[in-house]
């Protein structure tokens, strides 16, 4: 009996050891080539993996210029703390991690090709943005611990094969509302870094609303110094100096994001009306507002000073913004009669054009007279808005942000302590389950410019709050914008998203562990 018991114990120990060895081997195996978010357009696995070692260098072809060297330096900064390797950036030699630009226009402005084998990982793009997006793919092909800021054990392997990847849509955005609650430049930069990992290329900043004006305007200084002094709930608020705003724009550009500034008009304007009595039809400034109601404020459409104000704001903001868009709002203007709304939008769009920018507005703009080239941002929930379809048929392009899918401030479920629920409860599966090209019935082919995930901040006060509401839904919206429609599959995405959990944790992201995802 003792001998039999001993044999059983030895067998059990052997099985346990085998299981542990198998698990350890699996943890050391390279990640399968396509197991990233967003899903790549084309994956051809095969061949030996590449291993980053202490002798690896990051090599930049001379044709990539200063931009290529900067991207190589960014990659080195990501990899050095966790690997402990020097990873010098060089312009000569072979092997290692190689970044190169080519004349292959099929890769477009943002596409890339990543080839991994025993001797090297070679990244090829037509433009620098493609190299940068490829770096995000390379990060995700490495173990999640590569994101940590202290040395980790490795090994650092990239599976063999080739990824060829280009985006579905040119516009892939995220909006941060800094008006309801103010977020510092450092907090915005933190969010930019998170967006970049998922190949988002637009940062829409909601800079003005009833509760706060957040950008300094020299010709109307009280907008910021008075209108920016509070926020929802009565906190101290804040605003960006022009230097602050330029800093955010530069930082976004270094991550290949274009900043889209929004000055919401003619409604959502109480902060401006409180700052300057002359902007009110009765010449009386209302008090600053710290609540969350909407639709009660309006610029005075008949007054000429309204357009002098608008001209100055757009002029100064355009000078600060190298990107192509100025967003003029246009939503929930319930206190503006329709004829006044149309008249205002005619003049506001002309002001934007005067300073060489492209008009963006919320989809209520389609109820006025969108100018040629204008972009309307759809935030409805039904997908049956006839005026949006009519405008699209007339040439207006659409950025899709349906509130019951893409609004990151909607509660996940009834127990979620942050967020709102007016558009419904939106867990990760619901947020992923839609197609921008078919959400609105009857849209003409090609009318969708892209997607955007807005994050309104009525209930958000910290970066941890931003994390919790944006993640894990933001990566899904990013995938809808980047990946071919043929790749969209909830079961597959669900498992790839689960694998993002350790990476988000390594990055210090306070993400919501949705029960619909089998987190690793």
N, C-alpha and C positions, 0 to 999 in steps of 0.2 A: 504493500500500500504506500509506504514511504517513497519507494522507487517510482511508482506511478505518479504520485503527487509531484515529485521532483521533476519528472519528465514533463508533466503538464505545465509546471511553472516555467521551465526552460523554454517550452514551446510558446507560451504566452509572452515571455520576455522577447523571444525572437520575433514574433509577430509585431509586438509593440515597437521594437527597434526598426523592423522593416518599414512599418508605417511612418515612424519619425523620419527615417532616411528618405522615404519617398516624398514626404511633405517638405523636407529640407531641400531636396533636389528640385521640387516644383517651385519653391520660393526663389531658387537661384536661376531657374530657366528664364530666358528672355521673354518679355511680353509678346504675344502674337502680334503680327505687324499691323493688323487693322483694328486693334482693341483700344481705340482712342475716341475722344469726343472733341469736335464733330467727326462723324464717320467720313473717311476719305472717299474720294470719287472712284479710285481704282487701286486695288491692292493685289500684288503678285508676289506671294511669299515664296521663299526658296533659297537654298544655299546656306552657307555658314553664317553665324552671327558675327557682329563686330564687337570687340571688347575694349572699352576705354580703360587704359592703364596709366601708370606713372610716366610712360614715355609718349603718351598721346599729345599731339599738338593740334591746334585749330588753324587751318590753313585757308588763306583768303587769296583768290586770284586777283591779280593787279586790276583787272577790268571792273571789279566790284567797287573800287574806289573807297572814299572815306566812309560811305554808308555801309559797305560790306565790312570794313574794319570795325565800325561801331557795333554792328550786329554780332560779329565774332566776339567782341569784348563783352557784350551783354550775355552771350552764351557762356563764356568763361566765368563770368560772375555768378551765373546760376549753378554751374557745375563744381567750381573749386571748393566751396565750404564742405559739401557732403562727401566728395570723393577724396579730398585732401591732396589732389594732384595739382601740379603747376599749370598745366594746360596753356602753354605759351601760344600767343597768336602770331603766326608767321605768314610770310608771303612766298615761301619757297618750299621745295621738297614734295614728297608724296606720302600717301597714307594719312592716317588720323581722321579728323573731321574736316571736310573740305567744303567751303562755300564758294559758289561760282555763279556768275550771270552769263546767260547765253542769249542768242538771237532767236530763240524759239518762242515766237509770238503766240503760239497755241496755249502757253501757260498764262497768258494775259497779265494783268496788273498785279494779281495777288496769288497766282498759282505757283506750284513748285513740283519738283520731282526729287524724291529721296531714295537713294540706292545704298543698301547696306550689304556688306560682305566681310569676309575675313580680314581684308587688308585696310578697309576704309569705310566711312560713311560719307557719301558725296551728295550734297544738296545743290540743285540747279534751279534757278528761277530766271524769269525774264526781267523782273523789276525787284528792287530791294524789299518791297513789302512781301513778296513771295518768299524771300530768304527768311524774313522774320517769322512768317507763319510756319515755315518748315521747322524753325527752331522750336516752336511750341509743340509741333508733332514729335520732334526728337525728345523733348522733355517727357512727354507722355509715354514714349516707348521705353523709357528707363524706369527702374523701380521708383515707387512713390517717395522713398526715402531720399531721393536725389534733391527734393525740395527743402530738406532740412538745412539749417545753418551751422550744424556741427558735423564732424566727420562720422561717416557711417561705414559699415563693413563691406557693402557691395555684394557680389561683383556687378559691374556696370556694362551690361550687354544689350545690344540692339539686334533684334531678330533679322535674319537675312531676307533679302527681297527688295522689291521696289514699290513705292507709293507714288502715284501720279494724281495730283489733287488740284482742283480749281473750284471756286465758289459758285453756288447756284445763283445767288443774288449779290449785286454790287453794294447794296446798303444793308448792313447788319449792325443794328444799333442797340444801345441801352440808354435809358434816360434816368437821370438822378434829379429829384426835386430838392433843391437847396433852399427853396423859399419857405415852405411850411416849417421846416427845421433847417438851420444852417449847418453846413459841414465845411470844415477847414480845407485849405489846399492839400494838406497832407492826407486827410481822409479821402479826398477825391482821387489823389494819386494812388492810394491803396486800392481803390475800386478799379482804377484804370489797369493796374497790374493783373487783377483778377479777370477782367474782361479780355485782356490780351491773350491769356492762356487758351481761350476758346475762340480766338480769331474774330472777335467783334471789332468792327472798324469805325464805328461812330459813337461819340459820347454826346448825348443831347443833355444840356444843362438847362433846367427850368429855373431861370434867374429872377423872375418876378411873379408875384401873386398878391392876393389880398393881405397876406400875413407878413410879407417882407420883400424888400427890393435889395438884390444882392450884388450889384455891380456898380462901381463908381462911374458917374457920368459928370465930367468936369463942368459942362454947361448947365447942369441941373444938380448941384451937389447935395441938396437935401434929400434926393431920392434915396441915397445910400446912408447918409449920416443920420437922417430922421426916419425915413421909411424902412431902413434896414435894422432898426434898433430892437426889434421884437420878433416873436415867432409864435407858433401855436402853443397855447398854454402860458404865454407871457414870459418866456425866457429872454435872454439878452440879445438873441439874434446875432447879427454880424453881416459883413459884406466883403466882397473881394475888391481890393485896390486894383488899379490897372496892372500893377506889377504882379499881384497875386494871379490875376486872370492870365496874363502872359505866361506865367510859370506853369499853370495848368495846361495851357495850349501847347507849350513846348514839351511838357512831359507826355501828353497824349500823343503828340507827333513822334516822339521817340519810340512809342509802342505802336505806331502806325494806326492811330485813331485820329479821326477828324472831329473837332469840337463843333457842335451845332448849338449855338446859343438861342434861347427863347426868351422873348419879352412878350408876355401874354397880354393881348388886347382884343377888343375894347373892354371886355369884362376882366375879372380877376385883377383889378387895378386899384384896390383900396389903398395899398401902400403908397402908390404914386399920388392918388387923390388926397391922401392925408398929408403928403409932403408939400403940395402946392395947391392952394385954394383956387388959383386961376384955372385949373384943369376941370373944375366942377362947374356945371351949368349955372348953379346958384351962387358961385363964388365963395362958398363956405366949405372949408376942409373938414371931412369927417374925422373921428378919432381913429387911431391905429387899431387894428383888428387882430385878435389872437384866437378866434374860434375856428370852426371848420365848415361853416355853411358856405355855399357857393351861389353865384348867380345874382348877387345883390348890387354889384358895383358896375359902373360904366364910365368910360371917358365921355366927355361932352362932344358929340359928333359935330354939331354946327359951329363950334368955336374954332377960329383960325389958330389959336394958341395950341390947340391939340395937335395940329400938324407940324407946328414949329417944334414942339416937344418931341414928336415922333421922329422928325427929321434929324434932330440933334442926337437922339438916342441911337438911331440906326447908323448914323454917320460915325459916331465914336465907337460903337460896337463893331462895325464893319472894319474899321481901321485896326482893331485889336485881333480880328478873327481872319486867319488866312484861308479857312475853309470856304466852301461855296454857298452854304445855306445860312439864312437868317429866318428863324421860326417866329411867326407873329401871333401864334396862339389861335384865337378865334372861337374857342369852345365856351359853352355855358354862358353865353352873353344874354342871359334872360332879361336883363334890365335895359337892353338896347333894342328899340323897335327895329323890325326887320329892314325897313327901308333905310334907316340910319346905319344898320349893320352893313348892308350892301355898299352904301356910299363910303363908309369908313374903310372897308376892305379894298375898294377901288383905289383910294388914296394911299393906304398903307402899302399895298403891293407896288405902287408906283415909286414910293420912297425906297423900298428895298432894291428895286431895279436901278434906281438913280445911283446907288452906291455899288453896283456891279455884282450883286448877290442874287441867288435864286430863292424864291419865296417857298417857305414851308408853312403849313398851318394845320390845325386839327381839321378833321373831315367836314366840320360845319362850313369850312371855306367853300365847299362845293355847292352850298346853298346861296352863295353870292356869285361872283363872276371871276373864277380863277384865271389868272393870266397865263399866257402860253409858257410852258415850262414849269409851272407851279407844281409842288408836291403836296398832296393831302395825306395827313396821317390818320388812319382809320382806327377809332377806339371803341366802336360799337360792339354789340353782342349778338345781334340778330342776323346780320349778313343780308338784309333785304332792303337796304336803303337805296331807293330809286335814283335820288339825286347824285349819289356817289357813283353809281353805274353810268349815269348820263355824262358826268364829268369825265370819267375814265374813257368813255367812248369818244369824247371830244379831245382827248389827249392828255388829261391830267394824270400824272403818275401817282401811285399809292405806296405808302409805307404802312404795313399791316401790324397793328397792335391791338387786336380784339381784347377787350378788358376781361372777358371770361376765359381767356387763354394766356395772354401775354402780360397782364398787369401783375407785377411781382409783389404788389402790396395787398393783394387779395389773401384772405386767410386760407390756410391749408385745409382746416376743418373747423368745426364749431368750437373747439377748445383752444385754438391758436390765440395767444395773448396779444400779439401784435397784429396790425393790419386791419382792413375793412372787409365787408362782405356784400356790398351793394351789387356787385356783378356775379355773386355766387361764391361758393367754396371751390378753390382751385388747387388740387393736389398735383403732384408731379405728372401723373399719367394724363390728367385732363389738360395740363399745360402743354404737353407734347402732342396731343391728339388733334391736330388740325393742319390744313394745307393752305398757305397764303394765297395760292392761285385759285382756290375754289371756295374759300370761306364766304365771300360775297357772291351771291348768285348772279350770273349774267355778266361778270367782268370780262372784257375783251382780253384776248391773249396778249401777254407782254406788258400789261398795264401795271403790274406789281414791280416796284423798284426794289423792295426788300422788306425786312421785318425790324421791329424794335420792341424791346422789353422795358416798359416804363416802371419806375419805382417811385411812387408818391410817398411823402414823408410825414403825413399827419401824425402817425404813431411812432415814428422812428427818430431816435435821438443819438445813437451811437453807431460806430462801425460794426459792432457785434449785431446790432439790429439789422443793418444793411445786409450783412452776411446771412443772417437767419432767413430773411425773406427772399433774397436773391438766389441763394443756393439751397437746394439743387435745381431750381427751375431755370435759372439763367442758361446753363449749358444746353438745355433742351431747345430753347429759343434760338441759341446760337447755331445748333445743329440744323434746325429747320431752315435757317438762313444760308448756311454754308453747303450742306450735303445734298446730293441729288435726291429728288423725291423718291426714287426707286430704292434708296437705302433706308427709308423711314419705316421702322418696325418697332413697336413698343417692346415686345419680348427681347429683342436684341439690344435695343437701347437701354432697357432696364438693367440688363446684366453689365453693359459697359459703364453705365452710370454708377452702379454698385462698386465697380473697381476704382471709381474716382474718389471714393470715401477716404481711403488712406492718404491720397494726395492732398485733398482739401484739408485733412487733419494736419498733415505735415506743414502746410502753408499757414496754419493757424486760423483757418476759416471756421467760423461758428455756424456750421450748416445744420439745417433741419434734417433729422434722420427719418424721413418719411417711411411709414410702414409698408408702402407699396413697393419699396425697393429693398432687395436682399443685400444690405450693406456688408461689405467685407469687414 
